[in-house]
Amino acid sequence: MSRSKANRVKKSVEDGIRNKFYDIIIKALEECGEDYDVLKVPVSVDSNSKAYRIAVPTCDSERNEVTAIVSVNIVRQDNRREEEYDCYDEHERWLENCKRE
């Protein structure tokens, strides 16, 4: 299998994982009891891709209109990175950061 074909397979697998999490998030927002508009929007302004993020128009505490953007990032091993990403280590680091406040 060529390298580009292998990368396409990985991308499609990653897209499947990402879309599964988007479906969970969208369902949770739709069922949370608030009347949110949950919109799929392109990942960037000039994108022609089918890839998307979630946009939720809402208001802040002062009733100003704002938009919350939700995106799901898939992190995989990268040969350029010295250490593999470890979400458990990152969680512990976040907990430590919270204790400092």
N, C-alpha and C positions, 0 to 999 in steps of 0.2 A: 504494500500500500504506500502510495506516495505521501510525503510529509504534508502537503497541502490538503490531501483528502483526509488524513488522520486529524488534522487541525479542524476541518469542517465537522467531522464526527464529534470531536470534543466540543465544538461550539454548539452543535445541536443538542448534545447531552446537557451542557451547561444551560442552554435556553430552556430545556425541559425542567430542570431543577428550579431555575429562576421563575418560570411561569407557575410552577406548583406553589411556590411561596407567595407570588402575587395573588393567586386564586385564594389562598388562605387569608391574606391581608384584606383583600376586597370583600370577601364574605364577612369577616369580622367587622369591618367598617359599616357594611350594609345592615348588619344585625345588632349593632351596638346600642340602638335606641335613639340615636341622633339622626337627623334628616340630612346626611351628607350626600353631596354629589361626588361620586367616585369616578374619575375620568382617567382613561389611558391616554398618555401624551407621548410624542416622540422623545427619544433620549436627548436630542439637541434640536435647536431651532432649525438648522439646515439639514436635518436628517431625512432621508427617503426610506429608511429601513423600517421594517415591521417591529423592531425592538421598541420597547416602551418603558415608561415609568408611570407611577400613579400620581395624579394631582387631585388634591382635595381642597376646593375653595371653602374658606371659613372666615371667621372674624376673630380678632384678638380681643383682649379684655377691655379695650377702649372702643370696640365696635368698628374698627378699621378692617376693611376687607384684606385678607392675606390668602396665600395659597401654600399648603403643605405639600411638598414633593417627597414621595417615598420611592426609593430605588433599592433593588436587591443586587448585591455584588457577589459574584462567585469567585472565591480565591482558590487557586490551584497552585501546585508546586511550580516554582519558576527557577530555572537554572541560573538566572542572573542574581537571584537573592541568595545571600550567604546562609540564612537560616530559613527553614520552612515556617510558614505562618502557623501559629498555634493559638486557636481561639480561647483555649482554657487559660493559657498564660496571659493573654490579652485581657481576659475577664478579671483575673487576679490583679493585674496592673490597674485596671479601672477601679476595682474595689479599694485598692491602696490610695488612688487619687481621691476617691470620695472621702476617705478617712481624714485626709489632710485639710479638708475645708472647715 
